[in-house]
Amino acid sequence: MKRAVYSIVTVGLGTIAGLLLLEAGLRVAGVDPVGEFLKGRDLVLHPSSDEVLAYETVPGAVGRVFGTQVRINSAGFRDREYPLEKPEGTRRLLVLGDSITFGNSLRREERFSEILEERYREDGEPVEVLNLGVAGYDTVQEIAFLERSGLAFDPDVVLVAYCVNDMGIHTTSLRALRMLESNGRWFRASRLVQVVFVNVDTKLFTRGTERANFDPEFRRVHGDRIAKIPPGAPVRELMSRLRDVLDSDPPKPPVRFLSWHTSPAKVGRFRWAMERLRELGSAHGFRAAVAIIPYLDERGKPEAFRQAYAVVEHEVRRAGHRAILLREDLVKLGLERARHPATPDEPVNLLHPGPAGHRAIAEALHRTLEW
């Protein structure tokens, strides 16, 4: 019995010593899985009491987030401070969007919103461009954020910057905040625990994202904000064409965002957002436009992307808004050149334009936006 106890204690102490050595090695190597996963989100984002928004920016927060220094103003968006009342003779453009608009990995002045305001200033036009982008938001959340925080600034024009992943649910920000919320910060103390936890959580997140975008689950969760698309509606023909393209020659590598544009539930949710934007415009006296920002790698299937953009464009115009297609401007620049250069935070940037891409977007908007 004594030998058995001695063996158990020896093995236990050896195991503990091995784990401590492994922990020390991970720390010396600079391994920080949770920190890498959060990318500073916990500094500037927190869960929201609004179930549609789910999470929101923290007014006044400052920190390094998504590979760049971020400052959130007192109104809760990444921009300078603005008084609620417009200066006399000034027009206001409010920009809604996700991580592209927010400016992941970009300095604030490199974003298309700041460049566009600079162009107006050069023209001698008194225009303020307010950037209300929040990383990870979809179009419905963006409209909800406009209602909650943007309308008070009395916009003349509201611009929605649409990205191909906005048709479904695709955000790691809420997942990151819930991970901290449900587990506390205790696991930040151990790099070894982090390695195991993040790997497991990543697999669960992948499955969770697939489930969230499975049409029956999507309808169950978002049914009160899904507009009906009746049989024979013109957009169904566009969706059918996209489905045929995807079925005949699937893109390589596959881009799951494309198939979301064939889903009546997801397109119906986008339709709901466009109709709500129209209602708000009528009630508050602003005009609205949607800029469709292309995916920055069409080698898989250019025709499929064009068909997906056609679905979005139809719904935008159907609601009475102006659709601004930016694909040709970025193709002219070169999609690869338009991408943000790879960084340790984002080694692959097929969604996010870099400084050159943002400048091209700003120039196109300056040329095509109507007041």
Legacy VTK file of the C-alpha trace (Angstrom):
# vtk DataFile Version 3.0
C-alpha trace
ASCII
DATASET POLYDATA
POINTS 371 float
0.000 0.000 0.000
2.843 2.380 0.878
4.534 1.660 -2.459
1.232 2.317 -4.304
0.734 5.627 -2.495
4.364 6.550 -3.161
3.908 5.771 -6.877
0.732 7.817 -7.099
2.331 10.788 -5.339
5.442 10.528 -7.515
3.415 10.407 -10.709
1.242 13.273 -9.504
4.210 15.463 -8.609
5.909 14.599 -11.888
2.797 15.511 -13.806
2.468 18.809 -11.970
6.140 19.580 -12.550
5.750 18.752 -16.249
2.697 20.990 -16.556
4.475 23.840 -14.782
7.459 23.480 -17.124
5.112 23.467 -20.118
3.328 26.547 -18.756
6.668 28.312 -18.310
7.725 27.355 -21.821
4.513 28.727 -23.322
4.973 31.996 -21.463
8.608 32.345 -22.531
7.530 31.685 -26.135
4.941 34.463 -25.835
1.962 32.176 -26.414
-1.283 33.989 -25.506
-4.210 32.271 -27.306
-6.974 34.196 -25.559
-5.256 37.524 -26.103
-4.730 36.695 -29.781
-8.344 35.607 -30.095
-9.798 38.676 -28.371
-7.584 41.122 -30.315
-8.545 43.772 -27.772
-12.303 43.406 -28.284
-12.859 43.322 -24.536
-11.349 46.818 -24.304
-13.873 48.586 -26.532
-16.889 46.245 -26.777
-19.370 44.985 -24.211
-22.668 43.061 -24.265
-25.697 45.195 -25.035
-29.085 45.271 -23.327
-30.526 45.595 -26.841
-31.129 42.038 -28.045
-30.804 43.089 -31.690
-27.425 44.745 -31.241
-26.233 41.932 -28.909
-23.027 43.904 -28.221
-21.920 47.503 -28.654
-18.949 49.803 -28.345
-18.000 51.327 -24.992
-18.196 55.157 -25.052
-14.845 56.695 -24.225
-12.924 53.407 -24.517
-9.324 53.502 -25.719
-7.074 50.588 -26.627
-5.313 48.546 -29.259
-8.008 46.563 -31.062
-7.933 44.553 -34.315
-4.315 45.486 -34.901
-4.690 49.251 -34.548
-5.140 51.956 -31.921
-8.825 52.708 -31.358
-10.613 55.509 -29.523
-14.405 55.424 -29.123
-16.057 58.820 -28.748
-18.610 59.735 -26.087
-21.491 58.812 -28.431
-20.174 55.273 -28.825
-18.565 55.161 -32.264
-14.999 55.302 -33.558
-14.692 58.894 -34.649
-13.943 62.346 -33.288
-16.456 64.138 -31.081
-19.457 65.772 -32.754
-22.123 68.032 -31.231
-25.636 66.712 -31.730
-26.679 69.906 -33.435
-25.266 70.396 -36.935
-23.268 73.561 -37.487
-25.223 76.029 -39.590
-24.844 75.371 -43.310
-23.241 71.952 -42.762
-24.533 68.681 -44.207
-24.051 65.362 -42.488
-23.383 61.926 -43.956
-23.666 58.971 -41.558
-21.848 55.795 -42.586
-23.010 52.427 -41.255
-21.068 49.216 -41.689
-19.066 46.385 -40.188
-15.322 45.783 -39.744
-14.510 47.371 -43.121
-16.182 50.627 -42.109
-14.887 50.402 -38.530
-11.387 50.136 -39.981
-9.827 46.930 -38.664
-6.016 47.212 -38.874
-6.321 50.804 -40.119
-5.602 54.143 -38.529
-8.733 56.268 -38.260
-7.536 58.704 -40.924
-6.987 55.849 -43.414
-10.676 54.906 -43.559
-12.808 55.839 -46.554
-15.088 57.978 -44.383
-12.253 60.316 -43.357
-10.846 60.420 -46.894
-14.290 61.251 -48.277
-14.729 64.095 -45.786
-11.296 65.385 -46.798
-12.345 65.405 -50.460
-15.457 67.429 -49.640
-13.318 69.841 -47.661
-10.973 70.269 -50.633
-14.033 71.110 -52.726
-15.020 73.775 -50.231
-18.160 71.843 -49.233
-19.098 71.878 -45.528
-19.778 68.150 -45.075
-19.249 66.060 -41.934
-18.885 62.296 -42.442
-19.669 60.376 -39.249
-18.434 56.775 -39.126
-20.778 54.515 -37.132
-19.217 51.225 -38.252
-19.011 48.408 -35.692
-16.965 45.296 -36.420
-19.131 42.223 -36.885
-22.501 43.934 -37.292
-24.876 42.803 -40.018
-27.263 45.148 -41.828
-30.127 44.775 -39.326
-27.781 45.583 -36.437
-26.441 48.574 -38.341
-29.958 49.957 -38.815
-30.674 49.351 -35.121
-27.484 51.246 -34.216
-28.613 54.091 -36.469
-31.903 54.274 -34.576
-30.237 54.118 -31.199
-27.248 56.387 -31.723
-27.212 57.923 -35.192
-30.527 59.689 -35.706
-29.780 62.164 -32.935
-27.086 63.657 -35.186
-29.700 64.686 -37.794
-28.175 63.119 -40.929
-28.907 64.382 -44.420
-27.719 61.139 -46.005
-27.208 57.661 -44.523
-24.812 55.342 -46.320
-24.782 51.612 -45.584
-21.496 49.920 -46.533
-22.497 46.362 -47.475
-20.081 43.427 -47.346
-20.860 39.938 -48.707
-20.896 38.364 -45.239
-23.623 40.789 -44.060
-26.371 38.515 -45.420
-25.869 35.987 -42.617
-24.596 35.757 -39.058
-20.810 35.898 -38.971
-19.136 37.576 -36.041
-16.527 36.466 -33.550
-16.951 39.581 -31.392
-20.072 38.338 -29.616
-18.483 34.921 -29.180
-15.404 36.523 -27.584
-17.481 38.591 -25.163
-19.639 35.607 -24.198
-16.514 33.527 -23.635
-15.264 36.083 -21.131
-18.723 36.497 -19.620
-19.330 32.780 -19.085
-15.826 31.852 -17.913
-14.689 34.999 -16.210
-11.047 35.962 -16.551
-9.632 33.178 -14.428
-8.397 31.206 -17.409
-6.231 34.155 -18.496
-3.877 33.099 -15.688
-2.766 29.915 -17.469
-1.456 29.755 -21.036
-1.894 25.974 -21.036
-5.576 26.257 -20.117
-5.959 28.874 -22.830
-4.499 26.624 -25.528
-6.971 23.859 -24.698
-9.926 26.198 -24.161
-9.517 28.261 -27.330
-9.038 25.184 -29.524
-12.203 23.597 -28.149
-14.121 26.881 -28.317
-13.084 27.424 -31.940
-14.576 24.084 -32.938
-17.761 24.863 -31.021
-17.946 28.307 -32.657
-17.646 26.815 -36.143
-20.522 24.476 -35.413
-22.484 27.285 -33.784
-22.052 29.550 -36.816
-23.226 26.790 -39.136
-26.265 26.213 -36.941
-27.055 29.954 -36.663
-27.126 30.201 -40.462
-29.153 27.011 -40.980
-32.425 28.395 -42.372
-34.855 26.829 -39.837
-32.748 28.123 -36.934
-32.247 31.473 -38.689
-36.025 31.866 -39.073
-36.658 30.828 -35.488
-34.270 33.434 -34.080
-34.871 36.299 -36.527
-38.420 35.638 -37.711
-39.794 38.958 -36.469
-37.319 40.787 -38.728
-37.674 38.748 -41.890
-39.794 40.230 -44.683
-41.721 37.801 -46.846
-40.458 37.197 -50.366
-43.462 35.822 -52.258
-43.194 33.206 -55.024
-42.590 34.863 -58.351
-40.892 37.918 -56.837
-38.215 39.243 -59.237
-35.458 38.711 -56.675
-36.222 34.994 -56.631
-35.112 34.787 -60.246
-31.797 36.410 -59.312
-31.409 34.024 -56.379
-32.162 31.103 -58.671
-29.505 32.202 -61.155
-26.935 32.386 -58.382
-27.946 28.928 -57.166
-27.515 27.551 -60.690
-24.042 29.082 -60.946
-23.011 27.649 -57.591
-24.444 24.209 -58.410
-22.860 24.024 -61.861
-19.385 25.082 -60.817
-18.842 25.720 -57.115
-16.176 28.323 -56.325
-12.765 27.042 -55.298
-12.104 27.625 -52.489
-15.764 27.654 -51.404
-17.110 30.955 -50.113
-20.125 30.180 -47.931
-21.226 33.837 -47.968
-22.345 33.399 -51.572
-24.921 30.700 -50.818
-26.496 32.957 -48.176
-27.715 35.149 -51.054
-29.882 32.238 -52.284
-31.743 31.898 -48.966
-35.262 33.458 -48.827
-34.854 33.788 -45.048
-31.595 35.706 -45.238
-32.576 37.828 -48.224
-35.874 38.458 -46.426
-33.987 39.756 -43.401
-31.998 42.091 -45.640
-35.271 43.224 -47.253
-36.657 43.974 -43.792
-33.578 46.126 -43.060
-33.963 48.066 -46.318
-37.658 48.678 -45.651
-36.914 49.818 -42.115
-34.263 52.200 -43.474
-36.876 53.622 -45.853
-39.304 54.179 -42.963
-36.645 55.947 -40.929
-35.659 58.114 -43.892
-39.257 59.202 -44.394
-39.722 59.946 -40.714
-36.443 61.805 -40.187
-35.890 63.448 -43.558
-32.722 61.764 -44.807
-31.860 60.004 -48.056
-30.205 56.590 -48.022
-27.738 54.739 -50.215
-26.014 51.360 -50.032
-22.428 50.891 -51.211
-21.742 47.267 -52.160
-18.103 46.525 -51.327
-16.826 43.466 -53.228
-15.036 40.417 -51.895
-11.374 40.896 -52.733
-10.700 37.519 -54.333
-12.945 36.462 -57.218
-10.639 33.758 -58.580
-13.049 31.149 -57.262
-16.029 32.280 -59.358
-16.442 35.877 -60.579
-19.913 35.214 -62.017
-21.173 33.939 -58.677
-20.051 37.131 -56.963
-21.690 39.280 -59.616
-24.968 37.391 -59.154
-24.788 37.822 -55.381
-24.254 41.576 -55.780
-27.224 41.649 -58.180
-29.453 40.193 -55.432
-28.345 42.930 -53.036
-28.674 45.672 -55.639
-32.226 44.593 -56.463
-33.320 44.757 -52.832
-31.668 48.143 -52.329
-33.389 49.659 -55.369
-36.686 47.977 -54.547
-36.730 49.859 -51.224
-36.114 53.134 -53.055
-32.483 53.603 -52.047
-29.525 54.327 -54.276
-27.223 51.349 -54.942
-23.540 52.114 -55.475
-21.567 49.193 -56.893
-17.890 49.511 -56.053
-16.676 46.348 -57.771
-15.468 48.013 -60.963
-13.544 50.685 -59.042
-11.688 48.083 -56.997
-11.160 45.793 -59.985
-9.626 48.776 -61.807
-7.292 49.299 -58.857
-6.649 45.542 -58.679
-8.378 43.391 -56.073
-5.078 42.132 -54.707
-3.725 45.653 -54.438
-6.949 46.775 -52.760
-6.537 44.225 -49.948
-5.027 45.130 -46.643
-1.475 43.747 -46.427
-1.186 40.666 -44.241
-0.523 41.399 -40.567
0.070 39.178 -37.516
-3.508 40.001 -36.468
-4.979 39.269 -39.891
-2.705 37.095 -42.046
-5.335 36.843 -44.806
-7.420 39.846 -45.824
-9.905 38.839 -48.501
-12.679 40.944 -46.975
-10.843 44.015 -45.712
-9.496 46.682 -48.069
-6.251 48.348 -47.086
-5.409 52.061 -47.352
-5.329 51.954 -51.170
-8.686 50.177 -51.262
-10.264 52.659 -48.861
-8.990 55.559 -50.941
-10.521 54.006 -54.080
-13.831 53.568 -52.238
-13.762 57.188 -51.062
-13.058 58.484 -54.570
-15.927 56.412 -56.016
-18.328 57.660 -53.331
-17.237 61.250 -53.868
-18.022 60.842 -57.548
-21.366 59.046 -57.222
-23.074 60.044 -53.964
-26.039 62.341 -54.440
-27.321 64.895 -51.964
LINES 1 372
371 0 1 2 3 4 5 6 7 8 9 10 11 12 13 14 15 16 17 18 19 20 21 22 23 24 25 26 27 28 29 30 31 32 33 34 35 36 37 38 39 40 41 42 43 44 45 46 47 48 49 50 51 52 53 54 55 56 57 58 59 60 61 62 63 64 65 66 67 68 69 70 71 72 73 74 75 76 77 78 79 80 81 82 83 84 85 86 87 88 89 90 91 92 93 94 95 96 97 98 99 100 101 102 103 104 105 106 107 108 109 110 111 112 113 114 115 116 117 118 119 120 121 122 123 124 125 126 127 128 129 130 131 132 133 134 135 136 137 138 139 140 141 142 143 144 145 146 147 148 149 150 151 152 153 154 155 156 157 158 159 160 161 162 163 164 165 166 167 168 169 170 171 172 173 174 175 176 177 178 179 180 181 182 183 184 185 186 187 188 189 190 191 192 193 194 195 196 197 198 199 200 201 202 203 204 205 206 207 208 209 210 211 212 213 214 215 216 217 218 219 220 221 222 223 224 225 226 227 228 229 230 231 232 233 234 235 236 237 238 239 240 241 242 243 244 245 246 247 248 249 250 251 252 253 254 255 256 257 258 259 260 261 262 263 264 265 266 267 268 269 270 271 272 273 274 275 276 277 278 279 280 281 282 283 284 285 286 287 288 289 290 291 292 293 294 295 296 297 298 299 300 301 302 303 304 305 306 307 308 309 310 311 312 313 314 315 316 317 318 319 320 321 322 323 324 325 326 327 328 329 330 331 332 333 334 335 336 337 338 339 340 341 342 343 344 345 346 347 348 349 350 351 352 353 354 355 356 357 358 359 360 361 362 363 364 365 366 367 368 369 370
